[in-house]
Amino acid sequence: MSQWELEEVQKQVQELLSQGWIVPSTSQYNHPILFARKKDGTQRLCIDYRALNKNTIIDRFPIPRIDDTLDRLGGSSIFSKLDLAQGYH
């Protein structure tokens, strides 16, 4: 990474951290970053998530159909976290 790119990354990361858009991560994965030029001449920080997507298990817990969930929980008026978790899984 060039000196300019390193400074730009640090600036943009600090800005995103201060705005609360991102938080520090302890993930075992890291991702390459690159810059894409915007129409106004500024640079956009882009992150390449293709390696993470390869390791992601697709549909590990598929989202239930809403009509099945409503049928299981229909008629109930009080819900706990346990009820909602059972309805989901």
PyMOL Python script that loads the backbone (N, CA, C, O; Angstrom):
from pymol import cmd

cmd.read_pdbstr("""\
ATOM      1  N   MET A   1       0.841  -1.161   0.000  1.00  0.00           N
ATOM      2  CA  MET A   1       0.000   0.000   0.000  1.00  0.00           C
ATOM      3  C   MET A   1       0.899   1.240   0.000  1.00  0.00           C
ATOM      4  O   MET A   1       1.895   1.296   0.721  1.00  0.00           O
ATOM      5  N   SER A   2       0.546   2.198  -0.790  1.00  0.00           N
ATOM      6  CA  SER A   2       1.344   3.423  -0.832  1.00  0.00           C
ATOM      7  C   SER A   2       1.082   4.261   0.423  1.00  0.00           C
ATOM      8  O   SER A   2       0.124   4.026   1.158  1.00  0.00           O
ATOM      9  N   GLN A   3       1.947   5.227   0.642  1.00  0.00           N
ATOM     10  CA  GLN A   3       1.798   6.094   1.821  1.00  0.00           C
ATOM     11  C   GLN A   3       0.467   6.846   1.773  1.00  0.00           C
ATOM     12  O   GLN A   3      -0.208   6.987   2.793  1.00  0.00           O
ATOM     13  N   TRP A   4       0.092   7.328   0.583  1.00  0.00           N
ATOM     14  CA  TRP A   4      -1.176   8.047   0.441  1.00  0.00           C
ATOM     15  C   TRP A   4      -2.356   7.143   0.796  1.00  0.00           C
ATOM     16  O   TRP A   4      -3.270   7.554   1.510  1.00  0.00           O
ATOM     17  N   GLU A   5      -2.326   5.893   0.283  1.00  0.00           N
ATOM     18  CA  GLU A   5      -3.418   4.961   0.568  1.00  0.00           C
ATOM     19  C   GLU A   5      -3.493   4.645   2.056  1.00  0.00           C
ATOM     20  O   GLU A   5      -4.587   4.581   2.616  1.00  0.00           O
ATOM     21  N   LEU A   6      -2.357   4.447   2.700  1.00  0.00           N
ATOM     22  CA  LEU A   6      -2.333   4.158   4.130  1.00  0.00           C
ATOM     23  C   LEU A   6      -2.928   5.310   4.935  1.00  0.00           C
ATOM     24  O   LEU A   6      -3.718   5.088   5.853  1.00  0.00           O
ATOM     25  N   GLU A   7      -2.553   6.529   4.594  1.00  0.00           N
ATOM     26  CA  GLU A   7      -3.106   7.702   5.287  1.00  0.00           C
ATOM     27  C   GLU A   7      -4.610   7.817   5.050  1.00  0.00           C
ATOM     28  O   GLU A   7      -5.361   8.142   5.969  1.00  0.00           O
ATOM     29  N   GLU A   8      -5.045   7.553   3.830  1.00  0.00           N
ATOM     30  CA  GLU A   8      -6.476   7.641   3.505  1.00  0.00           C
ATOM     31  C   GLU A   8      -7.271   6.570   4.254  1.00  0.00           C
ATOM     32  O   GLU A   8      -8.365   6.845   4.745  1.00  0.00           O
ATOM     33  N   VAL A   9      -6.732   5.356   4.345  1.00  0.00           N
ATOM     34  CA  VAL A   9      -7.395   4.284   5.096  1.00  0.00           C
ATOM     35  C   VAL A   9      -7.539   4.682   6.558  1.00  0.00           C
ATOM     36  O   VAL A   9      -8.616   4.545   7.137  1.00  0.00           O
ATOM     37  N   GLN A  10      -6.461   5.172   7.154  1.00  0.00           N
ATOM     38  CA  GLN A  10      -6.507   5.563   8.561  1.00  0.00           C
ATOM     39  C   GLN A  10      -7.520   6.682   8.781  1.00  0.00           C
ATOM     40  O   GLN A  10      -8.258   6.668   9.766  1.00  0.00           O
ATOM     41  N   LYS A  11      -7.558   7.645   7.874  1.00  0.00           N
ATOM     42  CA  LYS A  11      -8.506   8.753   7.992  1.00  0.00           C
ATOM     43  C   LYS A  11      -9.949   8.257   7.910  1.00  0.00           C
ATOM     44  O   LYS A  11     -10.786   8.626   8.735  1.00  0.00           O
ATOM     45  N   GLN A  12     -10.237   7.415   6.908  1.00  0.00           N
ATOM     46  CA  GLN A  12     -11.606   6.937   6.718  1.00  0.00           C
ATOM     47  C   GLN A  12     -12.032   6.004   7.850  1.00  0.00           C
ATOM     48  O   GLN A  12     -13.182   6.056   8.285  1.00  0.00           O
ATOM     49  N   VAL A  13     -11.131   5.156   8.332  1.00  0.00           N
ATOM     50  CA  VAL A  13     -11.472   4.249   9.432  1.00  0.00           C
ATOM     51  C   VAL A  13     -11.754   5.052  10.704  1.00  0.00           C
ATOM     52  O   VAL A  13     -12.714   4.758  11.416  1.00  0.00           O
ATOM     53  N   GLN A  14     -10.937   6.050  10.994  1.00  0.00           N
ATOM     54  CA  GLN A  14     -11.166   6.893  12.172  1.00  0.00           C
ATOM     55  C   GLN A  14     -12.500   7.611  12.073  1.00  0.00           C
ATOM     56  O   GLN A  14     -13.225   7.722  13.061  1.00  0.00           O
ATOM     57  N   GLU A  15     -12.828   8.101  10.878  1.00  0.00           N
ATOM     58  CA  GLU A  15     -14.101   8.787  10.672  1.00  0.00           C
ATOM     59  C   GLU A  15     -15.282   7.837  10.888  1.00  0.00           C
ATOM     60  O   GLU A  15     -16.263   8.201  11.537  1.00  0.00           O
ATOM     61  N   LEU A  16     -15.186   6.626  10.347  1.00  0.00           N
ATOM     62  CA  LEU A  16     -16.261   5.648  10.500  1.00  0.00           C
ATOM     63  C   LEU A  16     -16.396   5.186  11.947  1.00  0.00           C
ATOM     64  O   LEU A  16     -17.510   4.961  12.421  1.00  0.00           O
ATOM     65  N   LEU A  17     -15.278   5.043  12.653  1.00  0.00           N
ATOM     66  CA  LEU A  17     -15.317   4.679  14.070  1.00  0.00           C
ATOM     67  C   LEU A  17     -15.980   5.774  14.898  1.00  0.00           C
ATOM     68  O   LEU A  17     -16.800   5.485  15.769  1.00  0.00           O
ATOM     69  N   SER A  18     -15.629   7.021  14.631  1.00  0.00           N
ATOM     70  CA  SER A  18     -16.195   8.128  15.414  1.00  0.00           C
ATOM     71  C   SER A  18     -17.689   8.295  15.153  1.00  0.00           C
ATOM     72  O   SER A  18     -18.421   8.739  16.038  1.00  0.00           O
ATOM     73  N   GLN A  19     -18.153   7.947  13.955  1.00  0.00           N
ATOM     74  CA  GLN A  19     -19.575   8.045  13.629  1.00  0.00           C
ATOM     75  C   GLN A  19     -20.367   6.841  14.131  1.00  0.00           C
ATOM     76  O   GLN A  19     -21.598   6.871  14.140  1.00  0.00           O
ATOM     77  N   GLY A  20     -19.678   5.790  14.547  1.00  0.00           N
ATOM     78  CA  GLY A  20     -20.347   4.595  15.035  1.00  0.00           C
ATOM     79  C   GLY A  20     -20.784   3.638  13.937  1.00  0.00           C
ATOM     80  O   GLY A  20     -21.538   2.703  14.207  1.00  0.00           O
ATOM     81  N   TRP A  21     -20.335   3.845  12.718  1.00  0.00           N
ATOM     82  CA  TRP A  21     -20.716   2.967  11.612  1.00  0.00           C
ATOM     83  C   TRP A  21     -19.990   1.632  11.683  1.00  0.00           C
ATOM     84  O   TRP A  21     -20.509   0.619  11.214  1.00  0.00           O
ATOM     85  N   ILE A  22     -18.792   1.619  12.266  1.00  0.00           N
ATOM     86  CA  ILE A  22     -18.028   0.381  12.417  1.00  0.00           C
ATOM     87  C   ILE A  22     -17.533   0.280  13.849  1.00  0.00           C
ATOM     88  O   ILE A  22     -17.469   1.277  14.569  1.00  0.00           O
ATOM     89  N   VAL A  23     -17.185  -0.930  14.253  1.00  0.00           N
ATOM     90  CA  VAL A  23     -16.629  -1.172  15.584  1.00  0.00           C
ATOM     91  C   VAL A  23     -15.389  -2.050  15.413  1.00  0.00           C
ATOM     92  O   VAL A  23     -15.286  -2.776  14.425  1.00  0.00           O
ATOM     93  N   PRO A  24     -14.447  -1.996  16.360  1.00  0.00           N
ATOM     94  CA  PRO A  24     -13.274  -2.872  16.268  1.00  0.00           C
ATOM     95  C   PRO A  24     -13.697  -4.345  16.269  1.00  0.00           C
ATOM     96  O   PRO A  24     -14.641  -4.721  16.964  1.00  0.00           O
ATOM     97  N   SER A  25     -13.014  -5.155  15.507  1.00  0.00           N
ATOM     98  CA  SER A  25     -13.358  -6.562  15.351  1.00  0.00           C
ATOM     99  C   SER A  25     -12.256  -7.460  15.900  1.00  0.00           C
ATOM    100  O   SER A  25     -11.075  -7.116  15.859  1.00  0.00           O
ATOM    101  N   THR A  26     -12.670  -8.625  16.419  1.00  0.00           N
ATOM    102  CA  THR A  26     -11.715  -9.643  16.842  1.00  0.00           C
ATOM    103  C   THR A  26     -11.827 -10.881  15.956  1.00  0.00           C
ATOM    104  O   THR A  26     -11.416 -11.973  16.348  1.00  0.00           O
ATOM    105  N   SER A  27     -12.378 -10.708  14.777  1.00  0.00           N
ATOM    106  CA  SER A  27     -12.574 -11.807  13.844  1.00  0.00           C
ATOM    107  C   SER A  27     -11.243 -12.381  13.396  1.00  0.00           C
ATOM    108  O   SER A  27     -10.236 -11.676  13.335  1.00  0.00           O
ATOM    109  N   GLN A  28     -11.250 -13.664  13.084  1.00  0.00           N
ATOM    110  CA  GLN A  28     -10.040 -14.307  12.590  1.00  0.00           C
ATOM    111  C   GLN A  28      -9.830 -14.030  11.100  1.00  0.00           C
ATOM    112  O   GLN A  28      -8.780 -14.367  10.553  1.00  0.00           O
ATOM    113  N   TYR A  29     -10.800 -13.429  10.450  1.00  0.00           N
ATOM    114  CA  TYR A  29     -10.696 -13.115   9.030  1.00  0.00           C
ATOM    115  C   TYR A  29     -10.298 -11.658   8.844  1.00  0.00           C
ATOM    116  O   TYR A  29     -10.681 -10.791   9.629  1.00  0.00           O
ATOM    117  N   ASN A  30      -9.535 -11.406   7.811  1.00  0.00           N
ATOM    118  CA  ASN A  30      -9.281 -10.038   7.377  1.00  0.00           C
ATOM    119  C   ASN A  30      -9.509  -9.999   5.875  1.00  0.00           C
ATOM    120  O   ASN A  30      -9.526 -11.036   5.211  1.00  0.00           O
ATOM    121  N   HIS A  31      -9.679  -8.815   5.355  1.00  0.00           N
ATOM    122  CA  HIS A  31     -10.059  -8.687   3.961  1.00  0.00           C
ATOM    123  C   HIS A  31      -9.210  -7.623   3.290  1.00  0.00           C
ATOM    124  O   HIS A  31      -8.903  -6.595   3.894  1.00  0.00           O
ATOM    125  N   PRO A  32      -8.832  -7.866   2.045  1.00  0.00           N
ATOM    126  CA  PRO A  32      -8.097  -6.833   1.315  1.00  0.00           C
ATOM    127  C   PRO A  32      -9.005  -5.647   1.023  1.00  0.00           C
ATOM    128  O   PRO A  32     -10.209  -5.803   0.820  1.00  0.00           O
ATOM    129  N   ILE A  33      -8.415  -4.474   1.004  1.00  0.00           N
ATOM    130  CA  ILE A  33      -9.173  -3.268   0.690  1.00  0.00           C
ATOM    131  C   ILE A  33      -8.587  -2.628  -0.553  1.00  0.00           C
ATOM    132  O   ILE A  33      -7.420  -2.837  -0.883  1.00  0.00           O
ATOM    133  N   LEU A  34      -9.392  -1.859  -1.227  1.00  0.00           N
ATOM    134  CA  LEU A  34      -8.944  -1.114  -2.388  1.00  0.00           C
ATOM    135  C   LEU A  34      -9.759   0.160  -2.478  1.00  0.00           C
ATOM    136  O   LEU A  34     -10.760   0.312  -1.777  1.00  0.00           O
ATOM    137  N   PHE A  35      -9.346   1.055  -3.315  1.00  0.00           N
ATOM    138  CA  PHE A  35     -10.048   2.318  -3.487  1.00  0.00           C
ATOM    139  C   PHE A  35     -10.667   2.384  -4.867  1.00  0.00           C
ATOM    140  O   PHE A  35     -10.058   1.970  -5.854  1.00  0.00           O
ATOM    141  N   ALA A  36     -11.887   2.909  -4.932  1.00  0.00           N
ATOM    142  CA  ALA A  36     -12.562   3.149  -6.194  1.00  0.00           C
ATOM    143  C   ALA A  36     -12.812   4.652  -6.296  1.00  0.00           C
ATOM    144  O   ALA A  36     -13.280   5.271  -5.341  1.00  0.00           O
ATOM    145  N   ARG A  37     -12.505   5.228  -7.434  1.00  0.00           N
ATOM    146  CA  ARG A  37     -12.657   6.659  -7.622  1.00  0.00           C
ATOM    147  C   ARG A  37     -14.132   6.991  -7.875  1.00  0.00           C
ATOM    148  O   ARG A  37     -14.783   6.371  -8.717  1.00  0.00           O
ATOM    149  N   LYS A  38     -14.643   7.972  -7.138  1.00  0.00           N
ATOM    150  CA  LYS A  38     -16.008   8.451  -7.326  1.00  0.00           C
ATOM    151  C   LYS A  38     -16.032   9.476  -8.462  1.00  0.00           C
ATOM    152  O   LYS A  38     -14.985   9.930  -8.923  1.00  0.00           O
ATOM    153  N   LYS A  39     -17.240   9.833  -8.906  1.00  0.00           N
ATOM    154  CA  LYS A  39     -17.376  10.811  -9.979  1.00  0.00           C
ATOM    155  C   LYS A  39     -16.833  12.178  -9.584  1.00  0.00           C
ATOM    156  O   LYS A  39     -16.344  12.927 -10.430  1.00  0.00           O
ATOM    157  N   ASP A  40     -16.923  12.501  -8.287  1.00  0.00           N
ATOM    158  CA  ASP A  40     -16.447  13.815  -7.844  1.00  0.00           C
ATOM    159  C   ASP A  40     -14.936  13.837  -7.589  1.00  0.00           C
ATOM    160  O   ASP A  40     -14.404  14.859  -7.158  1.00  0.00           O
ATOM    161  N   GLY A  41     -14.239  12.730  -7.848  1.00  0.00           N
ATOM    162  CA  GLY A  41     -12.792  12.688  -7.715  1.00  0.00           C
ATOM    163  C   GLY A  41     -12.288  12.137  -6.387  1.00  0.00           C
ATOM    164  O   GLY A  41     -11.101  11.836  -6.264  1.00  0.00           O
ATOM    165  N   THR A  42     -13.160  11.998  -5.390  1.00  0.00           N
ATOM    166  CA  THR A  42     -12.740  11.441  -4.107  1.00  0.00           C
ATOM    167  C   THR A  42     -12.658   9.926  -4.218  1.00  0.00           C
ATOM    168  O   THR A  42     -13.097   9.336  -5.205  1.00  0.00           O
ATOM    169  N   GLN A  43     -12.096   9.312  -3.198  1.00  0.00           N
ATOM    170  CA  GLN A  43     -11.896   7.863  -3.207  1.00  0.00           C
ATOM    171  C   GLN A  43     -12.883   7.186  -2.271  1.00  0.00           C
ATOM    172  O   GLN A  43     -13.143   7.686  -1.177  1.00  0.00           O
ATOM    173  N   ARG A  44     -13.431   6.059  -2.688  1.00  0.00           N
ATOM    174  CA  ARG A  44     -14.320   5.248  -1.858  1.00  0.00           C
ATOM    175  C   ARG A  44     -13.554   4.018  -1.402  1.00  0.00           C
ATOM    176  O   ARG A  44     -12.910   3.345  -2.206  1.00  0.00           O
ATOM    177  N   LEU A  45     -13.625   3.732  -0.123  1.00  0.00           N
ATOM    178  CA  LEU A  45     -12.970   2.562   0.452  1.00  0.00           C
ATOM    179  C   LEU A  45     -13.842   1.343   0.161  1.00  0.00           C
ATOM    180  O   LEU A  45     -15.011   1.321   0.544  1.00  0.00           O
ATOM    181  N   CYS A  46     -13.295   0.328  -0.509  1.00  0.00           N
ATOM    182  CA  CYS A  46     -14.032  -0.892  -0.849  1.00  0.00           C
ATOM    183  C   CYS A  46     -13.346  -2.077  -0.183  1.00  0.00           C
ATOM    184  O   CYS A  46     -12.119  -2.122  -0.093  1.00  0.00           O
ATOM    185  N   ILE A  47     -14.138  -3.028   0.280  1.00  0.00           N
ATOM    186  CA  ILE A  47     -13.610  -4.213   0.955  1.00  0.00           C
ATOM    187  C   ILE A  47     -14.014  -5.438   0.153  1.00  0.00           C
ATOM    188  O   ILE A  47     -15.170  -5.575  -0.249  1.00  0.00           O
ATOM    189  N   ASP A  48     -13.062  -6.324  -0.076  1.00  0.00           N
ATOM    190  CA  ASP A  48     -13.289  -7.537  -0.864  1.00  0.00           C
ATOM    191  C   ASP A  48     -13.668  -8.686   0.078  1.00  0.00           C
ATOM    192  O   ASP A  48     -12.814  -9.211   0.794  1.00  0.00           O
ATOM    193  N   TYR A  49     -14.930  -9.069   0.076  1.00  0.00           N
ATOM    194  CA  TYR A  49     -15.431 -10.118   0.974  1.00  0.00           C
ATOM    195  C   TYR A  49     -15.531 -11.487   0.303  1.00  0.00           C
ATOM    196  O   TYR A  49     -16.150 -12.389   0.867  1.00  0.00           O
ATOM    197  N   ARG A  50     -14.953 -11.671  -0.861  1.00  0.00           N
ATOM    198  CA  ARG A  50     -15.108 -12.947  -1.569  1.00  0.00           C
ATOM    199  C   ARG A  50     -14.543 -14.126  -0.794  1.00  0.00           C
ATOM    200  O   ARG A  50     -15.133 -15.206  -0.825  1.00  0.00           O
ATOM    201  N   ALA A  51     -13.417 -13.961  -0.097  1.00  0.00           N
ATOM    202  CA  ALA A  51     -12.836 -15.066   0.674  1.00  0.00           C
ATOM    203  C   ALA A  51     -13.750 -15.453   1.835  1.00  0.00           C
ATOM    204  O   ALA A  51     -13.908 -16.638   2.129  1.00  0.00           O
ATOM    205  N   LEU A  52     -14.350 -14.471   2.492  1.00  0.00           N
ATOM    206  CA  LEU A  52     -15.287 -14.760   3.578  1.00  0.00           C
ATOM    207  C   LEU A  52     -16.537 -15.461   3.037  1.00  0.00           C
ATOM    208  O   LEU A  52     -17.039 -16.400   3.656  1.00  0.00           O
ATOM    209  N   ASN A  53     -17.026 -15.016   1.907  1.00  0.00           N
ATOM    210  CA  ASN A  53     -18.214 -15.634   1.322  1.00  0.00           C
ATOM    211  C   ASN A  53     -17.971 -17.098   0.959  1.00  0.00           C
ATOM    212  O   ASN A  53     -18.894 -17.910   1.032  1.00  0.00           O
ATOM    213  N   LYS A  54     -16.748 -17.444   0.570  1.00  0.00           N
ATOM    214  CA  LYS A  54     -16.443 -18.846   0.262  1.00  0.00           C
ATOM    215  C   LYS A  54     -16.531 -19.729   1.504  1.00  0.00           C
ATOM    216  O   LYS A  54     -16.888 -20.903   1.405  1.00  0.00           O
ATOM    217  N   ASN A  55     -16.206 -19.170   2.680  1.00  0.00           N
ATOM    218  CA  ASN A  55     -16.211 -19.944   3.922  1.00  0.00           C
ATOM    219  C   ASN A  55     -17.542 -19.889   4.662  1.00  0.00           C
ATOM    220  O   ASN A  55     -17.700 -20.541   5.694  1.00  0.00           O
ATOM    221  N   THR A  56     -18.487 -19.130   4.156  1.00  0.00           N
ATOM    222  CA  THR A  56     -19.787 -19.003   4.809  1.00  0.00           C
ATOM    223  C   THR A  56     -20.665 -20.189   4.445  1.00  0.00           C
ATOM    224  O   THR A  56     -20.760 -20.559   3.275  1.00  0.00           O
ATOM    225  N   ILE A  57     -21.299 -20.781   5.433  1.00  0.00           N
ATOM    226  CA  ILE A  57     -22.209 -21.899   5.195  1.00  0.00           C
ATOM    227  C   ILE A  57     -23.557 -21.336   4.768  1.00  0.00           C
ATOM    228  O   ILE A  57     -24.191 -20.584   5.508  1.00  0.00           O
ATOM    229  N   ILE A  58     -23.980 -21.701   3.587  1.00  0.00           N
ATOM    230  CA  ILE A  58     -25.225 -21.187   3.032  1.00  0.00           C
ATOM    231  C   ILE A  58     -26.414 -21.884   3.690  1.00  0.00           C
ATOM    232  O   ILE A  58     -26.427 -23.108   3.819  1.00  0.00           O
ATOM    233  N   ASP A  59     -27.401 -21.110   4.101  1.00  0.00           N
ATOM    234  CA  ASP A  59     -28.658 -21.616   4.668  1.00  0.00           C
ATOM    235  C   ASP A  59     -28.435 -22.587   5.814  1.00  0.00           C
ATOM    236  O   ASP A  59     -29.068 -23.642   5.866  1.00  0.00           O
ATOM    237  N   ARG A  60     -27.550 -22.247   6.722  1.00  0.00           N
ATOM    238  CA  ARG A  60     -27.322 -23.080   7.901  1.00  0.00           C
ATOM    239  C   ARG A  60     -28.601 -23.154   8.731  1.00  0.00           C
ATOM    240  O   ARG A  60     -28.995 -24.233   9.173  1.00  0.00           O
ATOM    241  N   PHE A  61     -29.245 -22.013   8.940  1.00  0.00           N
ATOM    242  CA  PHE A  61     -30.540 -21.930   9.590  1.00  0.00           C
ATOM    243  C   PHE A  61     -31.458 -21.142   8.671  1.00  0.00           C
ATOM    244  O   PHE A  61     -31.521 -19.917   8.773  1.00  0.00           O
ATOM    245  N   PRO A  62     -32.169 -21.816   7.774  1.00  0.00           N
ATOM    246  CA  PRO A  62     -33.013 -21.079   6.837  1.00  0.00           C
ATOM    247  C   PRO A  62     -34.115 -20.316   7.578  1.00  0.00           C
ATOM    248  O   PRO A  62     -34.616 -20.768   8.608  1.00  0.00           O
ATOM    249  N   ILE A  63     -34.473 -19.180   7.048  1.00  0.00           N
ATOM    250  CA  ILE A  63     -35.528 -18.370   7.647  1.00  0.00           C
ATOM    251  C   ILE A  63     -36.859 -19.096   7.460  1.00  0.00           C
ATOM    252  O   ILE A  63     -37.178 -19.516   6.347  1.00  0.00           O
ATOM    253  N   PRO A  64     -37.639 -19.251   8.531  1.00  0.00           N
ATOM    254  CA  PRO A  64     -38.909 -19.964   8.403  1.00  0.00           C
ATOM    255  C   PRO A  64     -39.930 -19.148   7.616  1.00  0.00           C
ATOM    256  O   PRO A  64     -39.857 -17.921   7.550  1.00  0.00           O
ATOM    257  N   ARG A  65     -40.863 -19.849   7.033  1.00  0.00           N
ATOM    258  CA  ARG A  65     -41.938 -19.175   6.316  1.00  0.00           C
ATOM    259  C   ARG A  65     -42.849 -18.489   7.328  1.00  0.00           C
ATOM    260  O   ARG A  65     -43.118 -19.037   8.397  1.00  0.00           O
ATOM    261  N   ILE A  66     -43.313 -17.312   6.999  1.00  0.00           N
ATOM    262  CA  ILE A  66     -44.103 -16.525   7.939  1.00  0.00           C
ATOM    263  C   ILE A  66     -45.437 -17.205   8.251  1.00  0.00           C
ATOM    264  O   ILE A  66     -45.911 -17.119   9.384  1.00  0.00           O
ATOM    265  N   ASP A  67     -46.049 -17.875   7.282  1.00  0.00           N
ATOM    266  CA  ASP A  67     -47.331 -18.524   7.559  1.00  0.00           C
ATOM    267  C   ASP A  67     -47.159 -19.705   8.516  1.00  0.00           C
ATOM    268  O   ASP A  67     -48.031 -19.954   9.347  1.00  0.00           O
ATOM    269  N   ASP A  68     -46.035 -20.442   8.408  1.00  0.00           N
ATOM    270  CA  ASP A  68     -45.775 -21.516   9.359  1.00  0.00           C
ATOM    271  C   ASP A  68     -45.545 -20.966  10.763  1.00  0.00           C
ATOM    272  O   ASP A  68     -46.030 -21.532  11.743  1.00  0.00           O
ATOM    273  N   THR A  69     -44.814 -19.875  10.857  1.00  0.00           N
ATOM    274  CA  THR A  69     -44.549 -19.262  12.161  1.00  0.00           C
ATOM    275  C   THR A  69     -45.840 -18.769  12.792  1.00  0.00           C
ATOM    276  O   THR A  69     -46.066 -18.973  13.985  1.00  0.00           O
ATOM    277  N   LEU A  70     -46.682 -18.126  12.006  1.00  0.00           N
ATOM    278  CA  LEU A  70     -47.962 -17.623  12.539  1.00  0.00           C
ATOM    279  C   LEU A  70     -48.870 -18.773  12.964  1.00  0.00           C
ATOM    280  O   LEU A  70     -49.597 -18.659  13.951  1.00  0.00           O
ATOM    281  N   ASP A  71     -48.831 -19.879  12.224  1.00  0.00           N
ATOM    282  CA  ASP A  71     -49.631 -21.045  12.616  1.00  0.00           C
ATOM    283  C   ASP A  71     -49.161 -21.607  13.946  1.00  0.00           C
ATOM    284  O   ASP A  71     -49.986 -21.973  14.783  1.00  0.00           O
ATOM    285  N   ARG A  72     -47.855 -21.683  14.160  1.00  0.00           N
ATOM    286  CA  ARG A  72     -47.314 -22.226  15.412  1.00  0.00           C
ATOM    287  C   ARG A  72     -47.575 -21.308  16.589  1.00  0.00           C
ATOM    288  O   ARG A  72     -47.804 -21.774  17.705  1.00  0.00           O
ATOM    289  N   LEU A  73     -47.542 -20.004  16.346  1.00  0.00           N
ATOM    290  CA  LEU A  73     -47.700 -19.045  17.431  1.00  0.00           C
ATOM    291  C   LEU A  73     -49.091 -18.423  17.473  1.00  0.00           C
ATOM    292  O   LEU A  73     -49.366 -17.581  18.328  1.00  0.00           O
ATOM    293  N   GLY A  74     -49.959 -18.822  16.570  1.00  0.00           N
ATOM    294  CA  GLY A  74     -51.285 -18.230  16.492  1.00  0.00           C
ATOM    295  C   GLY A  74     -52.090 -18.436  17.768  1.00  0.00           C
ATOM    296  O   GLY A  74     -52.015 -19.493  18.395  1.00  0.00           O
ATOM    297  N   GLY A  75     -52.853 -17.429  18.145  1.00  0.00           N
ATOM    298  CA  GLY A  75     -53.669 -17.500  19.344  1.00  0.00           C
ATOM    299  C   GLY A  75     -52.924 -17.101  20.596  1.00  0.00           C
ATOM    300  O   GLY A  75     -53.554 -16.919  21.637  1.00  0.00           O
ATOM    301  N   SER A  76     -51.637 -16.960  20.545  1.00  0.00           N
ATOM    302  CA  SER A  76     -50.861 -16.558  21.719  1.00  0.00           C
ATOM    303  C   SER A  76     -50.921 -15.038  21.867  1.00  0.00           C
ATOM    304  O   SER A  76     -50.973 -14.300  20.883  1.00  0.00           O
ATOM    305  N   SER A  77     -50.912 -14.595  23.119  1.00  0.00           N
ATOM    306  CA  SER A  77     -50.947 -13.151  23.339  1.00  0.00           C
ATOM    307  C   SER A  77     -49.706 -12.653  24.066  1.00  0.00           C
ATOM    308  O   SER A  77     -49.409 -11.459  24.025  1.00  0.00           O
ATOM    309  N   ILE A  78     -48.972 -13.547  24.735  1.00  0.00           N
ATOM    310  CA  ILE A  78     -47.753 -13.176  25.441  1.00  0.00           C
ATOM    311  C   ILE A  78     -46.630 -14.056  24.910  1.00  0.00           C
ATOM    312  O   ILE A  78     -46.756 -15.278  24.839  1.00  0.00           O
ATOM    313  N   PHE A  79     -45.521 -13.405  24.536  1.00  0.00           N
ATOM    314  CA  PHE A  79     -44.396 -14.129  23.976  1.00  0.00           C
ATOM    315  C   PHE A  79     -43.156 -13.901  24.824  1.00  0.00           C
ATOM    316  O   PHE A  79     -42.932 -12.798  25.321  1.00  0.00           O
ATOM    317  N   SER A  80     -42.358 -14.935  24.987  1.00  0.00           N
ATOM    318  CA  SER A  80     -41.062 -14.804  25.652  1.00  0.00           C
ATOM    319  C   SER A  80     -39.984 -14.985  24.593  1.00  0.00           C
ATOM    320  O   SER A  80     -40.278 -15.359  23.458  1.00  0.00           O
ATOM    321  N   LYS A  81     -38.755 -14.724  24.960  1.00  0.00           N
ATOM    322  CA  LYS A  81     -37.658 -14.952  24.024  1.00  0.00           C
ATOM    323  C   LYS A  81     -37.575 -16.421  23.640  1.00  0.00           C
ATOM    324  O   LYS A  81     -37.240 -16.754  22.503  1.00  0.00           O
ATOM    325  N   LEU A  82     -37.875 -17.288  24.578  1.00  0.00           N
ATOM    326  CA  LEU A  82     -37.834 -18.714  24.307  1.00  0.00           C
ATOM    327  C   LEU A  82     -38.878 -19.087  23.257  1.00  0.00           C
ATOM    328  O   LEU A  82     -38.589 -19.864  22.348  1.00  0.00           O
ATOM    329  N   ASP A  83     -40.078 -18.545  23.374  1.00  0.00           N
ATOM    330  CA  ASP A  83     -41.123 -18.820  22.385  1.00  0.00           C
ATOM    331  C   ASP A  83     -40.682 -18.358  21.003  1.00  0.00           C
ATOM    332  O   ASP A  83     -40.854 -19.079  20.020  1.00  0.00           O
ATOM    333  N   LEU A  84     -40.124 -17.178  20.926  1.00  0.00           N
ATOM    334  CA  LEU A  84     -39.719 -16.653  19.632  1.00  0.00           C
ATOM    335  C   LEU A  84     -38.547 -17.433  19.064  1.00  0.00           C
ATOM    336  O   LEU A  84     -38.470 -17.616  17.849  1.00  0.00           O
ATOM    337  N   ALA A  85     -37.630 -17.899  19.908  1.00  0.00           N
ATOM    338  CA  ALA A  85     -36.504 -18.689  19.434  1.00  0.00           C
ATOM    339  C   ALA A  85     -36.991 -20.038  18.912  1.00  0.00           C
ATOM    340  O   ALA A  85     -36.519 -20.505  17.875  1.00  0.00           O
ATOM    341  N   GLN A  86     -37.924 -20.666  19.614  1.00  0.00           N
ATOM    342  CA  GLN A  86     -38.473 -21.936  19.149  1.00  0.00           C
ATOM    343  C   GLN A  86     -39.241 -21.754  17.848  1.00  0.00           C
ATOM    344  O   GLN A  86     -39.198 -22.610  16.965  1.00  0.00           O
ATOM    345  N   GLY A  87     -39.936 -20.642  17.740  1.00  0.00           N
ATOM    346  CA  GLY A  87     -40.656 -20.360  16.496  1.00  0.00           C
ATOM    347  C   GLY A  87     -39.705 -20.152  15.332  1.00  0.00           C
ATOM    348  O   GLY A  87     -40.033 -20.469  14.189  1.00  0.00           O
ATOM    349  N   TYR A  88     -38.519 -19.614  15.624  1.00  0.00           N
ATOM    350  CA  TYR A  88     -37.533 -19.376  14.563  1.00  0.00           C
ATOM    351  C   TYR A  88     -36.843 -20.671  14.164  1.00  0.00           C
ATOM    352  O   TYR A  88     -36.746 -20.979  12.976  1.00  0.00           O
ATOM    353  N   HIS A  89     -36.360 -21.438  15.149  1.00  0.00           N
ATOM    354  CA  HIS A  89     -35.613 -22.647  14.847  1.00  0.00           C
ATOM    355  C   HIS A  89     -36.518 -23.851  14.750  1.00  0.00           C
ATOM    356  O   HIS A  89     -36.046 -24.960  14.499  1.00  0.00           O
TER     357      HIS A  89
END
""", "prot")
cmd.dss("prot")
cmd.show_as("cartoon", "prot")
cmd.util.cbc("prot")
cmd.orient("prot")
